[in-house]
Amino acid sequence: MDTMKTIMVRGFECESLDDALGWVDAMGNTTAIKIGGKILVVPEAEARRLDTEGISFAYVGEHQIPDGTFRTVSVSIPVH
């Protein structure tokens, strides 16, 4: 049986992935993540804390493909 728990995350919610990635580009030392169905911009140290505490989330970023265009990608960080 899966259980839910409330966690505190330092960062702010964005309406879209594009919005979050724009903030990351503008702010520096931050990263975009998806957690609990929300898109957040958090300090890089906060993402490391979530990973260390075994909280499942996904990093979100852009990846340039060979034709020069960009694709939004996510990398899941599983519970360990």
C-alpha positions as a Markdown table, in Angstrom:
| # | Residue | x | y | z |
|---|---|---|---|---|
| 1 | Met | 0.0 | 0.0 | 0.0 |
| 2 | Asp | 1.4 | 3.4 | -1.0 |
| 3 | Thr | 1.2 | 6.2 | 1.5 |
| 4 | Met | 1.4 | 9.9 | 1.0 |
| 5 | Lys | 3.4 | 12.3 | 3.1 |
| 6 | Thr | 3.7 | 16.0 | 3.1 |
| 7 | Ile | 7.1 | 17.4 | 2.5 |
| 8 | Met | 8.4 | 21.0 | 2.5 |
| 9 | Val | 10.2 | 22.1 | -0.6 |
| 10 | Arg | 12.0 | 25.4 | -0.9 |
| 11 | Gly | 11.2 | 26.9 | -4.3 |
| 12 | Phe | 8.3 | 28.2 | -6.3 |
| 13 | Glu | 5.6 | 26.8 | -8.6 |
| 14 | Cys | 5.4 | 27.6 | -12.3 |
| 15 | Glu | 2.4 | 27.3 | -14.6 |
| 16 | Ser | 4.4 | 25.5 | -17.4 |
| 17 | Leu | 7.7 | 23.8 | -18.1 |
| 18 | Asp | 8.7 | 26.6 | -20.4 |
| 19 | Asp | 8.0 | 29.1 | -17.7 |
| 20 | Ala | 10.1 | 27.1 | -15.2 |
| 21 | Leu | 13.0 | 26.7 | -17.7 |
| 22 | Gly | 12.9 | 30.5 | -18.4 |
| 23 | Trp | 13.3 | 31.2 | -14.6 |
| 24 | Val | 16.2 | 28.7 | -14.4 |
| 25 | Asp | 18.0 | 30.5 | -17.2 |
| 26 | Ala | 17.4 | 33.9 | -15.6 |
| 27 | Met | 18.3 | 33.0 | -12.0 |
| 28 | Gly | 21.2 | 30.6 | -12.1 |
| 29 | Asn | 22.0 | 28.0 | -9.4 |
| 30 | Thr | 18.5 | 26.7 | -9.7 |
| 31 | Thr | 16.9 | 23.7 | -11.4 |
| 32 | Ala | 13.4 | 22.8 | -12.6 |
| 33 | Ile | 11.7 | 19.7 | -11.1 |
| 34 | Lys | 8.4 | 17.9 | -11.3 |
| 35 | Ile | 7.2 | 16.6 | -7.9 |
| 36 | Gly | 3.7 | 15.7 | -6.8 |
| 37 | Gly | 2.2 | 16.8 | -10.1 |
| 38 | Lys | 3.7 | 20.3 | -9.7 |
| 39 | Ile | 6.4 | 22.1 | -11.7 |
| 40 | Leu | 8.8 | 23.9 | -9.4 |
| 41 | Val | 12.0 | 25.9 | -9.6 |
| 42 | Val | 14.2 | 25.1 | -6.7 |
| 43 | Pro | 17.8 | 25.9 | -5.6 |
| 44 | Glu | 20.2 | 23.1 | -6.8 |
| 45 | Ala | 21.0 | 22.3 | -3.2 |
| 46 | Glu | 17.2 | 21.7 | -2.5 |
| 47 | Ala | 17.1 | 19.1 | -5.4 |
| 48 | Arg | 20.2 | 17.4 | -3.9 |
| 49 | Arg | 18.4 | 17.4 | -0.5 |
| 50 | Leu | 15.3 | 15.8 | -1.9 |
| 51 | Asp | 17.5 | 13.1 | -3.6 |
| 52 | Thr | 19.4 | 12.5 | -0.4 |
| 53 | Glu | 16.2 | 12.1 | 1.6 |
| 54 | Gly | 14.9 | 9.5 | -0.9 |
| 55 | Ile | 12.1 | 11.6 | -2.3 |
| 56 | Ser | 11.0 | 10.8 | -5.8 |
| 57 | Phe | 10.9 | 13.6 | -8.3 |
| 58 | Ala | 12.1 | 14.4 | -11.9 |
| 59 | Tyr | 14.6 | 16.9 | -13.1 |
| 60 | Val | 13.4 | 18.9 | -16.1 |
| 61 | Gly | 15.6 | 20.5 | -18.7 |
| 62 | Glu | 16.3 | 21.1 | -22.3 |
| 63 | His | 18.4 | 19.0 | -24.6 |
| 64 | Gln | 19.7 | 20.1 | -27.9 |
| 65 | Ile | 19.4 | 17.4 | -30.6 |
| 66 | Pro | 21.6 | 17.1 | -33.6 |
| 67 | Asp | 19.4 | 19.2 | -35.9 |
| 68 | Gly | 19.9 | 22.2 | -33.6 |
| 69 | Thr | 16.4 | 22.1 | -32.1 |
| 70 | Phe | 15.7 | 21.7 | -28.4 |
| 71 | Arg | 13.5 | 19.1 | -26.6 |
| 72 | Thr | 12.3 | 19.3 | -23.1 |
| 73 | Val | 13.3 | 16.2 | -21.2 |
| 74 | Ser | 12.8 | 14.8 | -17.7 |
| 75 | Val | 15.0 | 12.5 | -15.7 |
| 76 | Ser | 13.3 | 10.6 | -12.9 |
| 77 | Ile | 15.0 | 10.3 | -9.6 |
| 78 | Pro | 13.5 | 7.1 | -8.0 |
| 79 | Val | 12.9 | 6.5 | -4.3 |
| 80 | His | 15.9 | 4.7 | -2.9 |
